Amino acid sequence: MASTERVVGLFDGVRLTPTQRRIAHCLVQHAPAIGYLSAAEVAELAGVSQPSVTRFAVALGHDGYPALRRRLRELTAAAPGPAPAGNELQQAVRAEIGNLDRLAGQLADRERIAEAGRLLAASRPLPVLGLRSAAPLAAYFAYFAAKVHPDVRVLDDGGSLLTDRLEQAAEAGARALLAFVLPRYPRETLEALREARAAGLTVVAITDSPVSPATEHADVVLSAAVGAQLVFDLHTAPMTLAMVLLQAICDAAPAETQRRLEAFEASAARRQLFLG
């Protein structure tokens, strides 16, 4: 397990305040060096006060920040093991396999994904938000979701019209928003999540970490790690999670799902859409 994932494990089962989640995210982002930073340096990186860092350490069960720092050094120390096999391209692919394996482990508890599926299935329309690097994932999800949901609305453009479209969706009857929030976390995406909640929408977020900035603005957070071994991020696990979530939407309304799929297949056959 990589040092970043070991640091994330510190927060399992701990209910953190928004300020504490900001500190946790900072620890994850700077995992290789975080065990050698002072409380003041962590506070500066996270944009919080030094006493907040101390309270955060106590919330994790430590006497203070020095004890937490010792634990962080243990977690981020290089563990002996075999040298990575293959070239850097092979290592990047194998890292993605690891991300998928950890996602599979998270899905042992099906209730969280089922809850998200019920929320999204009941939302008419269903707005799907994805800006910048998250836009292709939003479009990919929406393409398939439209086969089982009568009104899926992709929100992949920012600007002043984005809030208008969120408010219009809420006015039309939307009850929930699905948001893809991936590094580097566009500021506009987080602002849109705040606007969505202000409009009365329940926010379900697919993001890369349980302590990502999305957790401050989402009601349900589903996480899947992003690969960072190549020049540009790999989104294999978040895309897989998106399709698992779509399965949960189908499971929440099986009769309607079957009816809409049969209607699509009949339409596709009539129009001879596909060769096979």
C-alpha positions in Angstrom: 0.0 0.0 0.0 1.4 3.4 -1.0 2.1 6.0 1.7 -0.8 8.2 0.5 -3.2 5.3 1.1 -1.8 4.6 4.5 -2.4 8.2 5.5 -5.9 8.1 4.2 -6.5 5.1 6.4 -5.9 7.3 9.5 -9.3 8.9 8.9 -11.4 5.8 8.5 -14.4 6.0 10.8 -13.5 9.4 12.1 -16.1 12.2 11.7 -14.2 15.3 10.7 -15.4 18.9 10.6 -14.9 20.8 7.4 -11.8 22.5 8.8 -10.4 19.1 9.8 -11.2 17.6 6.4 -9.1 20.4 4.9 -6.2 19.4 7.1 -6.7 15.8 6.3 -6.6 16.6 2.6 -3.4 18.5 3.0 -1.8 15.5 4.8 -2.8 13.3 1.9 -1.6 15.7 -0.8 1.8 16.1 0.9 2.1 12.5 2.3 5.8 11.9 1.4 7.0 14.9 3.4 4.2 15.6 5.9 5.8 13.7 8.8 8.7 16.2 8.9 6.6 19.4 8.9 5.7 21.4 12.0 2.2 22.2 13.1 2.7 25.8 11.9 3.8 24.6 8.4 0.8 22.2 8.1 -1.5 25.0 9.2 -0.1 27.3 6.5 -0.4 24.6 3.8 -4.0 23.9 4.8 -5.0 27.5 5.3 -6.1 27.0 8.9 -4.9 28.1 12.3 -2.2 26.2 14.2 -4.6 25.4 17.1 -6.9 23.7 14.5 -4.0 21.4 13.6 -3.6 20.5 17.3 -7.4 19.8 17.7 -7.2 17.7 14.5 -4.5 15.5 16.0 -6.5 15.1 19.2 -9.6 14.2 17.1 -7.6 11.3 15.6 -6.8 10.0 19.1 -3.3 11.5 19.7 -2.1 13.6 22.6 -1.1 16.4 20.2 0.5 17.1 16.9 4.0 15.8 17.8 2.4 12.3 18.4 0.5 12.5 15.1 3.7 13.5 13.3 5.5 10.5 14.7 2.7 8.3 13.4 2.8 10.0 10.0 6.5 9.3 9.8 5.8 5.6 10.5 3.2 5.5 7.8 5.2 7.3 5.1 8.5 5.5 5.8 9.6 3.6 2.7 8.8 -0.1 3.4 11.2 -2.7 2.1 9.9 -4.7 -0.8 10.7 -5.9 -4.3 11.6 -3.4 -6.9 8.7 -2.5 -9.2 8.6 -4.8 -12.2 8.5 -3.6 -15.8 8.9 -0.1 -17.3 7.1 3.0 -16.2 4.2 2.4 -18.5 3.6 -1.1 -17.1 3.9 0.2 -13.5 1.2 2.9 -14.3 -1.1 0.2 -15.5 -0.4 -2.0 -12.5 -1.1 0.9 -10.2 -4.5 1.2 -11.8 -5.2 -2.4 -11.2 -4.4 -1.7 -7.5 -6.9 1.2 -7.6 -9.6 -1.0 -9.0 -8.8 -3.7 -6.4 -9.2 -1.2 -3.6 -12.5 0.0 -5.1 -13.7 -3.6 -5.2 -12.9 -3.8 -1.5 -14.9 -0.7 -0.7 -18.0 -2.1 -2.5 -18.3 -4.9 0.1 -20.6 -2.5 1.9 -23.3 -2.1 -0.8 -25.6 0.2 1.2 -23.8 3.5 0.5 -23.9 2.9 -3.2 -27.5 1.7 -3.0 -28.5 4.8 -1.2 -26.8 7.0 -3.8 -28.6 5.0 -6.5 -32.0 5.5 -4.9 -31.4 9.3 -4.6 -30.4 9.7 -8.2 -33.1 7.4 -9.6 -35.8 9.4 -7.9 -34.5 12.8 -9.3 -36.4 14.0 -12.3 -34.5 15.6 -14.0 -31.1 14.3 -13.1 -28.4 16.9 -13.5 -24.8 15.5 -13.9 -22.0 17.9 -13.3 -18.4 17.6 -14.6 -16.1 20.4 -15.4 -12.7 20.4 -17.1 -11.1 16.9 -16.7 -14.3 15.5 -15.2 -16.4 16.5 -18.2 -15.7 13.3 -20.2 -16.7 11.2 -17.3 -20.0 13.1 -16.8 -20.7 12.7 -20.5 -19.9 9.0 -20.4 -22.1 8.4 -17.4 -24.9 10.5 -18.9 -24.9 8.6 -22.3 -25.8 5.3 -20.6 -27.9 6.8 -17.9 -30.2 8.3 -20.5 -31.2 4.8 -21.6 -32.8 4.1 -18.2 -33.6 7.7 -16.9 -36.0 9.9 -18.8 -34.3 13.3 -18.2 -30.5 13.4 -17.7 -28.9 16.9 -18.0 -25.1 17.2 -18.4 -23.6 20.3 -16.9 -20.1 20.5 -18.4 -19.8 24.2 -19.0 -18.9 26.7 -16.3 -19.6 30.4 -16.3 -22.5 32.4 -15.1 -25.1 30.2 -16.8 -24.1 27.2 -14.7 -26.0 28.4 -11.6 -29.0 29.2 -13.9 -29.0 25.6 -15.1 -28.8 24.2 -11.6 -31.7 26.4 -10.5 -33.7 25.5 -13.6 -33.2 21.8 -12.9 -34.4 22.2 -9.3 -37.4 24.2 -10.4 -38.2 21.4 -12.9 -38.3 18.9 -10.1 -34.7 17.7 -9.6 -34.0 16.4 -6.1 -30.4 15.4 -6.5 -27.2 16.2 -8.4 -24.4 13.8 -9.4 -21.0 15.6 -9.5 -17.7 14.4 -10.7 -15.0 16.2 -8.7 -11.5 15.2 -9.7 -8.0 16.8 -9.3 -7.1 19.6 -9.7 -10.6 20.4 -8.2 -11.8 23.4 -10.2 -12.9 26.2 -7.9 -16.0 26.6 -10.1 -17.0 23.0 -9.4 -17.0 23.5 -5.7 -18.9 26.8 -6.1 -21.5 24.9 -8.2 -21.9 22.3 -5.4 -22.6 25.1 -2.9 -25.2 26.6 -5.3 -26.8 23.2 -5.8 -27.3 22.7 -2.1 -28.6 26.2 -1.8 -31.2 25.3 -4.5 -32.3 22.3 -2.4 -30.5 19.5 -4.3 -28.9 16.6 -2.5 -25.3 16.3 -3.8 -23.8 12.9 -4.6 -20.1 13.3 -5.5 -17.7 10.9 -7.2 -14.2 12.0 -6.2 -10.7 10.6 -5.8 -10.4 10.6 -2.0 -12.6 10.5 1.1 -10.9 13.7 2.2 -11.0 15.6 -1.1 -12.5 19.2 -1.1 -15.8 17.7 -2.4 -16.5 16.3 1.0 -17.3 19.7 2.4 -20.1 20.3 -0.2 -21.6 16.8 -0.8 -24.2 14.8 1.1 -22.9 11.4 -0.2 -19.3 10.9 -1.1 -18.1 8.0 -3.2 -14.4 7.8 -3.8 -12.1 6.0 -6.2 -8.4 6.8 -6.6 -7.0 8.6 -9.6 -3.8 7.3 -11.1 -1.0 9.9 -11.2 1.9 7.9 -12.6 1.8 9.4 -16.1 1.9 13.0 -17.4 -1.9 13.2 -17.2 -4.2 11.5 -14.6 -5.7 8.1 -15.2 -9.5 8.0 -14.3 -10.0 4.2 -14.6 -11.3 3.7 -11.1 -13.6 6.7 -11.1 -15.1 5.7 -14.4 -15.7 2.2 -13.1 -17.3 3.6 -10.0 -19.6 5.7 -12.2 -20.9 2.6 -14.0 -21.3 0.8 -10.6 -23.4 3.7 -9.5 -25.5 3.5 -12.7 -26.1 -0.2 -11.9 -27.4 1.0 -8.5 -29.7 3.4 -10.2 -31.1 0.5 -12.3 -31.5 -1.7 -9.2 -33.5 1.1 -7.5 -36.1 1.0 -10.3 -35.9 -2.4 -12.0 -39.3 -2.4 -13.7 -38.8 1.0 -15.2 -35.3 0.2 -16.2 -36.5 -2.9 -18.1 -39.3 -1.0 -19.8 -37.0 1.7 -21.0 -34.3 -0.7 -22.2 -36.8 -2.7 -24.2 -38.2 0.5 -25.7 -34.7 1.6 -26.7 -33.9 -1.8 -28.3 -37.1 -1.7 -30.3 -36.3 1.8 -31.5 -32.8 0.9 -32.3 -33.9 -2.1 -34.3 -36.5 0.0 -36.2 -33.9 2.6 -37.1 -31.2 0.0 -37.8 -28.8 1.9 -35.6 -26.2 -0.8 -35.1 -24.5 -3.3 -37.4 -24.7 -6.1 -34.9 
